[in-house]
Amino acid sequence: MGYHMLVDAKLREFCHQIHLGLSPTAAGRSVGVKNPVRVSKRPDIIAYILILQRDAAEKYNVTRDDVIAGFKDAIDTAHLLGDAQAKISGWREIGRMMGYYEPETKRIILSTEEENRKRQLGLMDEKLLMDMAGDDLIIDAEFDLLQSTE
């Protein structure tokens, strides 16, 4: 827990407020941190908040699975009571914990070998490409260069 020495008192309190559930903006307002959203993205601040989370999990012997199970129990109770709003709130919290509200990121990674093959195919003349494809299967073809790879 010696990490707290890297963060000044105001920023430690800022981290504690975020850890307790305040947004960076609200936490910054409560302790007087300027540009709280930017500050909350600093590696030292993120690390300190993660330490607070880890310490709390160890102290209370609570895992992520325990929290989700607790929400699911509450959702079941809300269902029995016919409380739709409580069910929605429970599922919303689970969704947040599972990261379902984060923007979806898709990455397409082409290896250098694949890029080189595409570049080579783009440089070939039509006759050679038709020979490679088996020109006996091609009735007619037109080729347009849509985007240069250079």
Secondary structure, 3 states (H helix, E strand, C coil): CHHHHHCCHHHHHHHHHHHCCCCHHHHHHHHCCCCHHHHHCCHHHHHHHHHHHHHHHHHHCCCHHHHHHHHHHHHHHHHHHCCHHHHHHHHHHHHHHHCCCCCCCCCCCCCHHHHHHHHHHHHCCHHHHHHHHCHHHCCCCCCCCCCCCC
